[in-house]
Amino acid sequence: MDTQTKDPYQVFEEELPELAARFDAIVQAQIGLQGLDQKTKQLVNIAIQTATRNSRGVMWHAAMAREQGATRQEVIGAVALNLHLTGLAAVLDGLPAAVQGYEMPLPRH
């Protein structure tokens, strides 16, 4: 598989393994932060990824939110929050990715 067909994060891990490992450590530290349950963290991530127009991030966090017990409507609602904040274009980019992510199985490591 060449870099054109690989998952971009896989390329990141292969090409910059030390940096990827450190990034993963930051992610794990964030996951462990107190205050929000894991489902809420994923819904917040969906809203943030929508705002930054990162469809791939929306897709993956939608799948992770489902794994944490989020409903389809909660995932869609996290995208829709951006309508008055970042505009219709962000919602139109994020909504298909959220639905796709909610419906896709997460790979098991």
VOROSE-774903 format. One record per residue: z negated, x, y negated of N, C-alpha, C, O, CB in turn; residue in three letters; residue number from 1. Coordinates in steps of 0.2 Angstrom, whole numbers. Each point is the difference from the previous one (the first is absolute). Glycine has a CB too. Example, Ala and Ser with C-alpha at 12.3 -4.5 7.8 and 13.67 -1.06 7.14 Angstrom:
// residues 2
n.Z	n.X	n.Y	ca.Z	ca.X	ca.Y	c.Z	c.X	c.Y	o.Z	o.X	o.Y	cb.Z	cb.X	cb.Y	type	seq
-39	66	28	0	-4	-6	0	4	-6	-3	5	1	-3	-14	5	ALA	1
10	7	-11	-1	4	-6	-3	-4	-5	-1	3	-6	11	3	9	SER	2
END
This chain:
// residues 109
n.Z	n.X	n.Y	ca.Z	ca.X	ca.Y	c.Z	c.X	c.Y	o.Z	o.X	o.Y	cb.Z	cb.X	cb.Y	type	seq
0	4	6	0	-4	-6	0	4	-6	-4	5	-1	-2	-14	7	MET	1
11	8	-11	0	4	-6	-5	-3	-5	-2	-5	1	14	9	2	ASP	2
-12	0	-9	-5	-2	-5	3	-7	-3	-4	-3	-4	1	15	2	THR	3
9	-13	3	3	-7	-3	-3	-6	3	0	-5	-3	10	12	0	GLN	4
-11	-6	10	-2	-6	4	-8	0	1	-2	-5	3	14	5	2	THR	5
-15	6	-6	-7	0	1	-4	-4	-5	2	-1	-6	-1	12	11	LYS	6
-7	-13	-3	-5	-3	-5	-2	5	-5	-1	6	2	-3	-14	7	ASP	7
5	7	-15	-2	5	-5	-7	3	0	-1	6	-1	9	-12	-6	PRO	8
-13	2	10	-6	3	1	0	5	5	-4	5	0	-1	-15	-4	TYR	9
9	9	9	1	5	6	3	6	-3	-2	6	2	3	-15	7	GLN	10
4	9	-13	3	6	-3	-6	4	-4	0	6	0	12	-12	0	VAL	11
-16	2	-4	-5	3	-4	-5	4	5	-2	6	-1	3	-15	-7	PHE	12
-3	6	14	-4	3	4	3	6	4	-3	5	1	-2	-16	1	GLU	13
11	11	-1	4	5	3	1	6	-5	-1	6	2	6	-14	6	GLU	14
-3	7	-14	2	5	-4	-6	3	-4	0	5	-2	11	-11	1	GLU	15
-16	2	0	-6	2	-4	-6	-2	4	-4	-4	-2	10	3	-9	LEU	16
-7	4	17	-6	-2	4	-7	1	-3	-4	-5	1	12	8	9	PRO	17
-9	2	-13	-6	1	-3	-2	-5	-6	-5	-3	0	6	16	3	GLU	18
4	-14	-7	-1	-5	-5	-1	-7	2	-4	-4	-2	11	12	-5	LEU	19
-3	-9	13	0	-7	3	-7	-1	3	-3	-5	-1	15	5	3	ALA	20
-15	5	1	-7	0	3	-5	-1	-6	-5	-4	1	9	11	8	ALA	21
-3	-4	-14	-5	-1	-6	1	-7	-3	-5	-3	-2	5	15	0	ARG	22
6	-14	1	1	-7	-2	-3	-5	5	-3	-5	-3	14	8	-3	PHE	23
-10	-2	12	-3	-5	5	-8	0	-1	-3	-5	1	12	7	7	ASP	24
-12	4	-9	-7	1	-1	-2	-5	-6	-6	-3	0	6	15	5	ALA	25
4	-12	-11	-2	-4	-5	1	-7	2	-5	-4	-2	9	13	-6	ILE	26
1	-11	11	0	-7	2	-6	-2	4	-2	-5	-1	15	6	1	VAL	27
-15	3	5	-6	-2	4	-6	0	-4	-4	-5	1	9	11	9	GLN	28
-6	-2	-15	-5	-1	-4	0	-6	-4	-5	-4	-1	4	16	0	ALA	29
7	-14	-1	0	-7	-4	-1	-6	5	-3	-4	-2	11	10	-6	GLN	30
-6	-5	14	-1	-5	5	-8	-1	0	-2	-6	1	13	8	5	ILE	31
-14	3	-6	-7	0	1	-5	-2	-6	-6	-1	1	8	9	8	GLY	32
2	-9	-15	-4	-2	-6	-3	-7	1	2	-4	3	5	11	-10	LEU	33
-14	-7	5	-3	-6	1	2	-5	-6	3	2	-5	-13	4	10	GLN	34
9	-13	-4	1	-4	-5	5	-6	1	-1	-6	-1	-2	15	-7	GLY	35
8	-7	11	5	-5	2	1	1	8	0	5	3	6	-5	-14	LEU	36
-5	-6	14	2	0	7	7	2	1	4	0	-5	-12	-9	7	ASP	37
10	11	4	6	3	2	6	-5	-2	5	2	-2	-11	5	11	GLN	38
5	-13	-7	5	-5	-2	2	0	-7	5	0	-2	-9	-7	12	LYS	39
-2	6	-14	1	0	-8	4	7	-2	4	-1	-5	-14	-7	4	THR	40
8	13	4	3	7	-2	7	-1	1	4	3	-4	-14	4	6	LYS	41
12	-9	4	8	-1	1	3	-5	-5	6	2	-2	-8	1	14	GLN	42
-1	-8	-13	3	-5	-5	1	3	-7	5	-1	-4	-10	-8	10	LEU	43
0	13	-8	0	4	-7	6	5	1	4	1	-5	-17	-3	3	VAL	44
13	5	7	6	5	1	7	-3	0	4	2	-3	-12	5	10	ASN	45
8	-13	-5	7	-4	0	1	-1	-7	6	1	-3	-8	-7	14	ILE	46
-3	3	-15	1	-1	-7	2	6	-4	5	0	-4	-13	-9	5	ALA	47
5	15	0	2	6	-3	7	2	2	3	2	-4	-16	1	4	ILE	48
14	-3	6	7	2	3	5	-4	-3	6	2	-2	-11	2	12	GLN	49
4	-11	-11	5	-4	-3	1	2	-8	5	0	-2	-9	-9	10	THR	50
-2	10	-11	0	2	-7	4	7	-1	4	0	-5	-15	-6	3	ALA	51
11	10	7	3	7	-1	7	-1	3	4	5	0	-15	1	0	THR	52
13	-12	2	7	-1	3	1	5	6	6	2	1	-2	-6	-12	ARG	53
-9	4	15	0	4	7	1	-4	6	-5	-2	3	-2	11	-9	ASN	54
13	-12	7	1	-5	5	-2	3	7	-3	-4	4	12	0	-10	SER	55
-8	10	8	-3	3	6	-7	0	0	-3	-2	6	13	10	-5	ARG	56
-14	-7	-6	-7	0	0	-2	-8	1	-5	-1	3	4	11	-11	GLY	57
4	-14	4	-1	-7	1	0	-2	8	-4	-4	2	8	1	-14	VAL	58
2	5	15	1	-2	7	-6	3	4	-2	-4	4	15	4	-6	MET	59
-14	6	2	-6	3	4	-7	-3	-1	-3	-1	4	10	11	-4	TRP	60
-8	-11	-7	-7	-3	-1	0	-7	2	-6	-3	2	5	11	-12	HIS	61
6	-12	10	1	-7	2	-2	0	8	-4	-4	2	12	1	-11	ALA	62
-5	8	13	-2	0	7	-7	2	1	-3	-3	4	15	6	-2	ALA	63
-15	2	-6	-7	2	1	-4	-6	-2	-5	-1	3	8	13	-6	MET	64
-1	-16	-3	-4	-6	-2	-1	-5	6	-5	-2	1	8	4	-13	ALA	65
3	-3	15	0	-5	6	-5	3	5	-4	-4	3	16	0	-5	ARG	66
-12	10	4	-4	3	5	-7	-1	-2	-5	0	4	13	8	-1	GLU	67
-10	-8	-10	-7	-1	-2	-2	-7	-1	-5	-2	-2	6	13	-4	GLN	68
4	-16	8	-2	-7	0	3	-4	-6	-1	-6	-1	-9	9	7	GLY	69
14	0	-10	3	-4	-6	5	-5	3	4	2	5	-5	8	-13	ALA	70
2	-15	5	5	-5	1	6	2	-3	0	4	-5	-9	-13	6	THR	71
15	6	1	6	0	-3	0	-2	-8	2	4	-4	4	-6	15	ARG	72
-10	-3	-12	0	-3	-7	-4	5	-4	1	1	-6	-1	-12	10	GLN	73
-5	15	-1	-4	5	-4	4	5	-2	0	3	-6	-10	-6	12	GLU	74
14	6	-1	5	5	-2	5	-2	-5	1	4	-5	-3	0	17	VAL	75
5	-9	-11	5	-3	-5	-4	-1	-7	3	2	-5	4	-8	14	ILE	76
-13	4	-9	-4	-1	-6	-1	7	-4	0	0	-6	-5	-10	11	GLY	77
4	15	-1	-1	7	-3	6	2	-3	0	3	-6	-8	0	14	ALA	78
14	-5	-6	6	2	-3	1	-4	-6	2	2	-6	3	1	17	VAL	79
-6	-10	-11	1	-4	-5	-4	1	-6	1	-2	-6	2	-6	14	ALA	80
-9	11	-7	-5	2	-6	4	4	-5	-2	0	-6	-8	0	14	LEU	81
15	3	-6	4	5	-5	5	-4	-5	2	3	-4	-3	6	13	ASN	82
2	-15	-7	5	-4	-4	-1	0	-8	4	2	-4	-3	-9	14	LEU	83
-7	6	-12	-2	0	-7	-2	7	-2	0	2	-6	-3	-14	6	HIS	84
2	17	4	-2	7	-2	6	4	0	0	4	-5	-11	-6	10	LEU	85
15	2	0	5	5	0	7	-3	1	5	3	-1	-12	5	6	THR	86
7	-15	-5	7	-3	0	3	-2	6	-2	1	6	4	5	-16	GLY	87
3	-11	10	3	-3	5	4	6	5	0	-1	6	1	-10	-13	LEU	88
2	16	4	3	5	4	-5	3	5	2	1	5	6	1	-15	ALA	89
-14	0	8	-4	3	4	-2	-5	6	0	2	6	-5	5	-15	ALA	90
4	-13	7	-1	-5	6	6	-1	4	-1	-1	6	-7	-5	-13	VAL	91
14	6	4	6	-1	5	1	6	4	2	-1	6	3	-6	-15	LEU	92
-7	13	7	0	6	4	-5	0	5	1	2	6	3	4	-15	ASP	93
-10	-8	8	-6	0	4	0	-5	5	-3	1	6	-3	4	-15	GLY	94
8	-11	8	-1	-6	4	4	1	7	-3	-1	5	2	-6	-15	LEU	95
7	9	10	3	1	6	-3	5	5	-1	0	6	12	-4	-11	PRO	96
-13	9	1	-4	6	4	-6	-3	3	-2	2	5	7	7	-13	ALA	97
-9	-13	4	-6	-3	2	1	-4	6	-4	1	5	-1	-1	-16	ALA	98
10	-4	11	1	-4	6	2	4	6	-2	-1	6	6	-9	-14	VAL	99
1	15	7	2	4	5	-6	4	3	-1	0	6	12	1	-11	GLN	100
-15	2	1	-6	3	2	-5	-4	4	-3	2	5	4	6	-14	GLY	101
-2	-14	7	-5	-5	3	2	-1	7	-4	-1	4	1	-4	-15	TYR	102
10	4	12	3	-2	6	1	6	5	1	-1	6	4	-8	-12	GLU	103
-5	15	4	1	6	4	-6	2	4	-6	0	-3	15	4	-5	MET	104
-8	-1	14	-6	3	3	-1	7	-3	4	4	-2	-2	-10	13	PRO	105
-9	8	-11	-2	6	-3	1	5	6	-2	-2	6	-6	-2	-15	LEU	106
11	10	8	0	5	6	-7	2	2	-4	1	-5	15	3	1	PRO	107
-12	-3	10	-7	2	2	1	8	1	4	2	4	-7	-13	2	ARG	108
-2	14	-8	-1	7	0	-4	2	6	-1	6	1	3	-4	-13	HIS	109
END
